[in-house]
């Protein structure tokens, strides 16, 4: 029926209806533009939210890694502090083993057993002793308390160890006390 009406419209009627048709088309276009704008705004909000969540996830991951590292550092510091308190005992046992001389075999075995147990405990804690005669002198590891001129040793070589050094990984618990040969 509406087709019949359209066909039956005179040119004057069509001219009257044309602005109405343009207004309807303009309203549709405006509505379409607003919908398109709203869609773009929503997409931008979605991207912003996605970016914020990604940053939050990265920040959490960094926090987790940092706290794990700090926890390990605290453990290493506590271990180093405890071992530092045991080092005089280790020095005394080492000195006793060097000076046993004519002591009965039972005493020697007892002192060696104590020394081995102490070494095993340090190994479990990943504490290692360092510094031997003939090693290169390193001021980061060794504390030079004397120097000599000797043809027996090379330049800047350790000629005597007065006290062994100990470290836990890269952390120095105690520097070694040494005598250095042929240093400048």
C-alpha positions in Angstrom: 0.0 0.0 0.0 2.8 2.4 0.8 4.2 1.8 -2.7 1.0 2.8 -4.1 1.0 6.0 -2.0 4.5 6.8 -3.2 3.5 6.3 -6.7 0.4 8.4 -6.2 2.4 11.3 -4.8 2.6 14.3 -6.9 5.8 16.1 -7.5 4.8 18.8 -5.1 4.2 16.2 -2.4 7.5 14.7 -3.0 9.2 18.1 -2.7 7.5 18.5 0.7 8.6 15.0 1.9 12.2 15.4 0.7 13.4 17.6 3.6 11.8 15.1 6.0 13.7 12.3 4.2 16.9 14.3 4.4 16.3 14.9 8.1 15.8 11.2 8.7 19.0 10.3 6.7 20.9 13.0 8.7 19.6 11.6 12.0 20.7 8.1 11.0 24.1 9.5 10.0 24.4 11.4 13.3 23.3 8.3 15.2 25.9 6.2 13.3 28.6 8.8 14.0 27.8 8.8 17.7 27.8 5.0 17.8 31.1 5.0 16.0 32.5 7.6 18.5 31.3 5.6 21.4 32.8 2.4 20.0 36.2 4.2 19.6 36.0 5.5 23.2 35.1 2.0 24.4 38.0 0.5 22.5 40.4 3.1 23.9 39.1 2.4 27.4 39.6 -1.3 26.8 43.2 -0.7 25.5 43.9 1.5 28.6 42.6 -1.1 30.9 44.6 -3.9 29.2 47.7 -1.7 29.4 47.1 -1.1 33.1 46.6 -4.8 33.8 49.8 -5.7 31.9 51.8 -3.1 33.9 50.3 -4.4 37.1 51.3 -7.9 36.2 54.8 -6.8 35.4 55.0 -4.8 38.6 53.9 -7.9 40.6 56.4 -10.1 38.8 59.2 -7.6 39.6 58.0 -7.5 43.2 58.0 -11.3 43.5 61.6 -11.5 42.1 62.8 -8.7 44.3 61.4 -10.2 47.5 62.8 -13.6 46.6 66.2 -12.0 46.1 65.9 -10.1 49.4 64.9 -13.3 51.2 68.0 -15.1 49.8 70.2 -12.1 50.8 68.8 -12.1 54.3 69.5 -15.9 54.6 73.0 -15.4 53.3 73.6 -12.5 55.7 72.3 -14.5 58.7 74.4 -17.6 57.7 77.5 -15.4 57.3 76.9 -13.8 60.7 76.5 -17.2 62.4 79.6 -18.6 60.7 81.6 -15.5 61.6 81.0 -16.4 65.3 82.2 -20.0 64.7 85.5 -19.0 62.9 87.5 -18.7 66.1 86.6 -22.3 66.9 87.7 -23.3 63.4 90.9 -21.5 63.8 91.6 -23.2 67.2 90.8 -26.6 65.7 93.2 -26.0 62.8 95.9 -24.7 65.1 95.4 -27.8 67.4 95.7 -30.1 64.4 99.0 -28.4 63.3 100.5 -28.6 66.8 99.5 -32.1 67.9 103.1 -33.4 67.6 103.6 -36.2 70.1 100.0 -36.3 71.4 98.4 -39.7 71.7 96.6 -41.1 68.7 93.2 -40.9 70.5 93.7 -37.1 70.8 94.8 -36.7 67.2 91.7 -38.7 66.0 89.4 -36.7 68.2 90.8 -33.3 67.0 90.7 -34.5 63.4 87.1 -35.7 63.9 86.1 -32.3 65.2 87.9 -30.6 62.3 86.1 -32.8 59.8 82.7 -32.2 61.3 83.3 -28.5 61.3 84.3 -28.6 57.6 81.3 -30.7 56.8 79.0 -28.2 58.5 80.7 -25.3 56.5 80.2 -27.4 53.3 76.5 -27.8 54.0 76.2 -24.0 54.5 78.2 -23.5 51.3 80.9 -21.7 53.2 84.3 -22.2 51.7 87.8 -21.5 53.1 90.3 -19.8 50.8 93.9 -18.8 50.7 96.9 -21.1 50.3 100.6 -20.4 50.2 101.6 -19.6 46.6 98.2 -18.1 45.6 98.2 -14.7 43.9 97.7 -11.8 46.3 94.3 -10.1 45.8 93.6 -7.1 48.1 89.8 -7.8 47.7 90.3 -11.2 49.4 93.5 -10.9 51.4 94.7 -8.6 54.2 98.4 -8.3 53.9 100.0 -7.9 57.3 103.6 -8.4 56.2 105.8 -8.6 53.2 109.1 -10.3 52.4 111.6 -10.5 49.6 112.2 -14.1 48.5 113.4 -15.8 45.4 111.3 -18.9 46.4 108.1 -17.1 45.5 107.0 -15.1 42.5 105.9 -11.5 42.5 102.9 -10.7 44.6 102.5 -14.3 45.8 101.3 -15.3 49.3 104.3 -16.6 51.3 102.5 -17.3 54.6 98.9 -17.7 55.7 98.3 -16.5 59.3 94.5 -16.8 59.2 92.4 -18.4 56.4 89.7 -16.4 54.7 86.1 -17.6 54.4 83.4 -16.7 51.9 79.8 -17.6 51.3 79.3 -17.4 47.5 80.6 -14.0 46.5 80.2 -12.6 50.0 83.4 -12.4 52.0 82.8 -13.4 55.6 86.4 -12.9 56.7 89.5 -11.7 54.7 92.5 -13.9 54.9 95.5 -12.6 56.8 98.7 -13.2 54.8 102.3 -12.3 54.2 103.1 -11.3 50.6 106.3 -12.0 48.8 108.1 -9.7 46.4 105.4 -6.9 46.3 106.1 -3.3 45.4 
